[in-house]
Amino acid sequence: LQDVLGQTANTFLNHDDVSTSGKFSSQQVLTEILKAAMGLCGYALKWIHTDKISSEKKLVLDDSFPPDKAVDFILLLKVALDTLDKAPLEDHHLASSTKQAVAIVMNFSTIEPQAIRDIWLPRDHMWKHVDTIFGLFKDIVYHVVDTFSDDNNLPSVIADTYQAELTPLMLVLVRLVSEHPDVREHLFYKVYPKDAIDFAVLPENRPGMAAKLVRLMRSPDSGPFSVSTITGDLLLALLGNDIRQFILTVGYGNAAGYMVARHIEIPADIIEQVRESSSESGAVNPVTGRYWSQEDTNQELANMTDEEKEREAERLFVLFERLNKTGIIKTANPVCAAAESGRFEELDDCD
């Protein structure tokens, strides 16, 4: 069955003009073939992980093909990766066939056995599939952030429209980055080009991909498979899982929600650095991810619109509520304190 599905999919991948009797497009047929391939993967995984069947538990991300079984389905992996290489985006969305292809590749490790590794990272073109997956992800991220970053409903827009596309792509990228140091370095410089980290600018306001990922990570939605949480996973993996470097690079204010969602403790030396480095020349404020010398909160507030101030207040309120509930800190919510003291001004809708 795998051979039939693989050969048929290759026919439609390599020949756009394949006849389908005029009833269906080649892309529609390819999507159905890949759905069947995904169904075959799912059936095989349930059979392999028999404990899941007996306990009636759902398969999870870690329930991928074990190395000794993965090679039996290597043709499906190859067809899925070839689909990703050839299927274009449709108005900044994954095509139906591409969604099915991503679902298939998530069932495979990227590191073993060697035959599987060579499919993911071909020896004659090592970055072929890595760059394709990252390119699809980057296009969607740029579109989402540039289009909706000033929208109060950004979290709901992501959840309703882009969650099902961004999360699987990021999960694949996290796996590649985590399992291959050379892939991590390759993608790190795509997100953080050499000498491009300007600590004079807030991480979320810097140019390029890194700032857009920080904005995605700042979303209040913090479920284990939310876009914001998986974005944090990807950034942390790119930074070598060094939580201290992660905080300094993205700023604790941006990282706090993610760290709460993943139950990551604040390194003690980071807290000490806040106390000791504020007067040092060239020192980075871990809370904002920017040089202390560039901090001018009053000026920033003066430059913000009322809507921007309201959004920032809402984000801080949610963040402090989470921190208090998890026990990471025990302090009065500064947003509540400010409201009670009369420092907030209620605006009319027309304002």
Number of C-alpha atoms within 10 A of each C-alpha: 9 16 11 11 19 21 15 16 24 17 15 20 20 12 10 11 11 12 12 12 7 7 9 10 16 19 17 15 17 23 21 15 20 28 19 16 26 21 13 17 22 16 12 14 19 16 12 16 16 11 11 16 13 9 8 9 9 9 14 9 9 11 16 20 20 17 17 9 15 20 18 11 19 17 18 26 24 18 23 26 23 20 25 23 19 12 16 15 15 9 9 17 19 22 19 18 22 27 21 23 26 23 18 24 24 21 22 28 21 24 19 16 15 12 16 22 15 15 18 23 19 14 11 8 8 14 16 16 18 20 16 16 19 16 13 21 21 20 13 19 19 16 15 19 18 11 11 15 15 12 14 13 11 18 21 14 14 22 15 10 12 19 17 15 20 23 19 20 21 19 19 23 24 20 17 22 24 20 16 13 12 12 19 20 14 16 19 19 13 16 18 16 13 9 7 13 14 14 21 16 16 18 24 22 12 17 13 15 16 22 19 24 24 23 18 25 27 25 20 19 21 19 13 12 14 20 28 27 26 24 24 25 21 21 21 22 22 25 19 17 14 11 19 17 15 21 24 20 28 28 22 21 15 24 23 22 27 26 20 20 18 15 11 12 11 16 11 9 10 19 12 10 14 16 11 11 15 16 11 11 10 15 18 23 25 25 19 23 25 23 20 21 15 14 15 9 9 8 9 9 12 10 11 12 10 13 14 15 14 14 15 12 16 13 16 18 15 15 20 21 15 17 19 14 11 13 10 15 12 12 11 11 16 13 18 12 12 11 12 10 9 9 10 14 7 9 9 6 5 4 7
